Structure formats: C-alpha cells, structure tokens
C-alpha cells in the first residue's frame, strides 16, 4: 500500500503539482509529531521521572550527574516497556543500588542501570536470603546444650568400635597415608 503512495507522490512531483521542498517540509512535520507522540506515552513520562530520580541520587552520592536527554530517557523507557519492569520495582532498585557499597559506584546513567538491572535484582535477593538465614536460623551458640553422662559416652564409643570396619592390610600403602 505504501508503495502506491510513493509512486503517486513521485508522479505529483514529476507533474509539478508538488515540489520536493514541500514534500520534505511535510515529512519533517510528520516526524516531529511522531516523536512528540512517543514522548507523551505513560512509559516516557515515567521514564523521565525515573531518570530524574536516578540523577538526584547520583548527585547525592557526590558523583557527576548525567544529562537527562532523549537518549537517557529512551534507555529508561526501554527498561519499562520492553523489559517489562514496573515503575515501583525500578524506583526500589534505584534506591537500593544507590545505597549499595558496590553498585553505588557503578551506576551513573540509565544505560548502566538498564544493563545491570537484572544482575542487581539477583544480588539484592541473594543479600536478602543471607540476612534471612542469619536472623531466622539459630546458631550453634544458641542451641540447647545436651549433657550426657560418662557411662552413655562410653557406651556410644563401644558401639562405634563394634560397627567400625578394620582397615585392610596394605591399604595405607595404596592411599599413601
């Protein structure tokens, strides 16, 4: 269908009905409206807010800010639209990574934020699991101590010796003990 329109447009230009300059002006008008439409989508608006939040955090960490322009907003918009990351998750990750001792020194732009996003999610989840293990599981020091008498200990040692299998002759030479 578009080929027919292109051919018709070429005929209008050949017949002198339209000039090439008029067509180029109209193409620029159409392109500018397309860009403006993409900048008004909910993804674009949210991406711009996330870029500003990331930039504010970077400045708060005493690092040089990045330029919030079409390119940087575009990368953040791709994280939301293509990678299907929710705005709330992205906000939480921005707060987490800027407060992290390692990631706070790595993430300085939306490009790096998108590139490392899922790695940071995995790291955050791993750190949370480690914390849960330390908090929820008792340590050996807090485990109740069970005292057994000397007779019970001697009985346990005797049973172990009866169940033990003697080492075959030459075994030490074979494993070089």
C-alpha positions as CSV (number, residue, x, y, z in Angstrom):
1,X,0.0,0.0,0.0
2,X,2.8,2.5,0.9
3,X,4.5,1.7,-2.5
4,X,1.4,3.0,-4.3
5,X,1.5,6.2,-2.3
6,X,5.2,6.6,-3.0
7,X,4.6,6.2,-6.7
8,X,1.7,8.7,-6.6
9,X,3.9,11.1,-4.8
10,X,6.6,10.8,-7.4
11,X,4.1,11.4,-10.1
12,X,2.9,14.6,-8.4
13,X,6.5,15.8,-8.2
14,X,7.1,15.0,-11.8
15,X,3.9,16.7,-12.9
16,X,4.9,19.8,-11.0
17,X,1.9,19.7,-8.7
18,X,4.3,19.4,-5.7
19,X,7.9,20.4,-5.2
20,X,10.5,18.3,-3.4
21,X,10.9,21.0,-0.8
22,X,7.2,20.9,0.0
23,X,7.3,17.1,0.5
24,X,10.4,17.4,2.7
25,X,8.7,20.0,4.9
26,X,5.6,17.7,5.3
27,X,7.9,14.8,6.1
28,X,9.5,16.9,8.9
29,X,6.1,17.8,10.3
30,X,5.0,14.2,10.4
31,X,8.3,13.1,12.0
32,X,8.1,15.8,14.7
33,X,4.5,14.7,15.6
34,X,5.6,11.1,15.8
35,X,8.4,12.0,18.2
36,X,6.1,14.2,20.3
37,X,3.5,11.3,20.4
38,X,6.1,8.9,21.7
39,X,7.2,11.4,24.4
40,X,3.6,11.7,25.7
41,X,3.2,8.0,26.4
42,X,2.9,6.9,30.0
43,X,6.2,4.9,29.6
44,X,8.0,8.0,28.5
45,X,6.7,10.2,31.4
46,X,7.5,7.6,34.0
47,X,11.0,7.0,32.4
48,X,11.7,10.8,32.6
49,X,10.7,10.8,36.3
50,X,12.9,7.7,37.0
51,X,15.9,9.4,35.2
52,X,15.5,12.5,37.4
53,X,15.3,10.3,40.5
54,X,18.4,8.4,39.5
55,X,20.2,11.6,38.7
56,X,19.3,13.1,42.1
57,X,20.6,10.0,43.8
58,X,23.9,10.1,41.9
59,X,24.4,13.8,42.8
60,X,23.5,13.0,46.4
61,X,26.3,10.4,46.4
62,X,28.7,13.1,45.3
63,X,29.1,12.0,41.7
64,X,28.8,13.9,38.5
65,X,25.2,13.9,37.1
66,X,24.3,12.6,33.7
67,X,22.3,14.5,31.1
68,X,18.6,13.9,31.2
69,X,18.0,13.9,27.4
70,X,16.1,11.9,24.8
71,X,18.7,9.2,24.8
72,X,18.9,8.7,28.5
73,X,15.1,8.8,28.9
74,X,14.9,6.4,25.9
75,X,17.0,3.8,27.8
76,X,14.9,4.0,30.9
77,X,11.7,3.8,28.7
78,X,13.0,0.6,27.2
79,X,13.5,-0.9,30.6
80,X,9.9,-0.2,31.4
81,X,8.3,-1.0,28.0
82,X,10.5,-3.8,26.6
83,X,11.9,-5.4,29.7
84,X,8.5,-5.2,31.4
85,X,9.8,-3.7,34.7
86,X,7.2,-1.9,36.8
87,X,7.8,1.7,37.8
88,X,7.7,0.7,41.5
89,X,10.3,-2.0,41.0
90,X,12.6,0.4,39.1
91,X,12.2,3.0,41.9
92,X,13.0,0.5,44.6
93,X,16.1,-0.7,42.6
94,X,17.3,2.9,42.2
95,X,17.1,3.4,45.9
96,X,18.8,0.0,46.6
97,X,21.6,0.4,44.1
98,X,22.5,4.0,45.1
99,X,22.7,2.8,48.7
100,X,24.8,-0.3,48.0
101,X,28.5,-0.1,48.6
102,X,29.4,-1.6,45.2
103,X,26.5,-0.7,42.8
104,X,26.5,2.9,44.1
105,X,29.9,3.3,42.4
106,X,28.9,1.6,39.1
107,X,25.5,3.0,38.2
108,X,26.0,6.5,36.8
109,X,23.5,6.5,33.9
110,X,20.3,4.9,32.7
111,X,22.3,2.9,30.2
112,X,24.2,1.2,33.0
113,X,21.1,0.9,35.1
114,X,19.3,-1.0,32.4
115,X,22.3,-3.1,31.5
116,X,22.8,-4.3,35.1
117,X,19.2,-4.2,36.3
118,X,18.6,-7.9,36.5
119,X,22.1,-8.6,37.9
120,X,21.3,-6.1,40.7
121,X,17.9,-7.8,41.3
122,X,19.7,-11.2,41.8
123,X,22.3,-9.6,44.1
124,X,19.6,-7.9,46.2
125,X,17.6,-11.1,46.5
126,X,20.8,-13.0,47.5
127,X,21.6,-10.5,50.1
128,X,18.1,-10.7,51.5
129,X,18.3,-14.5,51.7
130,X,21.6,-14.3,53.5
131,X,20.1,-11.9,56.0
132,X,17.0,-14.2,56.5
133,X,19.2,-17.2,57.2
134,X,21.2,-15.3,59.8
135,X,18.1,-13.9,61.5
136,X,15.7,-16.9,61.3
137,X,18.1,-19.8,62.0
138,X,19.6,-20.4,65.4
139,X,23.3,-20.6,65.7
140,X,25.2,-23.3,67.5
141,X,25.8,-21.0,70.4
142,X,22.0,-20.6,71.0
143,X,21.2,-24.3,70.5
144,X,20.3,-26.0,73.8
145,X,23.2,-28.0,75.2
146,X,22.6,-31.6,75.9
147,X,24.7,-33.2,78.5
148,X,25.3,-37.0,78.6
149,X,26.8,-39.0,81.3
150,X,30.2,-40.7,81.1
151,X,28.6,-44.1,81.0
152,X,26.4,-43.1,78.0
153,X,29.5,-41.7,76.2
154,X,31.5,-44.9,76.9
155,X,28.5,-46.9,75.5
156,X,28.4,-44.8,72.4
157,X,32.2,-45.3,71.8
158,X,31.9,-49.1,72.3
159,X,29.1,-49.3,69.7
160,X,31.1,-47.3,67.2
161,X,34.1,-49.6,67.7
162,X,31.9,-52.6,67.1
163,X,30.4,-51.1,63.9
164,X,33.8,-50.0,62.6
165,X,35.3,-51.9,59.7
166,X,39.0,-52.7,60.2
167,X,41.4,-51.2,57.6
168,X,42.6,-53.9,55.1
169,X,46.3,-54.7,55.1
170,X,48.3,-52.7,52.6
171,X,45.5,-50.1,52.4
172,X,47.8,-47.4,53.8
173,X,50.4,-48.0,51.2
174,X,47.8,-47.8,48.5
175,X,46.5,-44.4,49.6
176,X,49.9,-43.3,50.9
177,X,48.9,-42.5,54.5
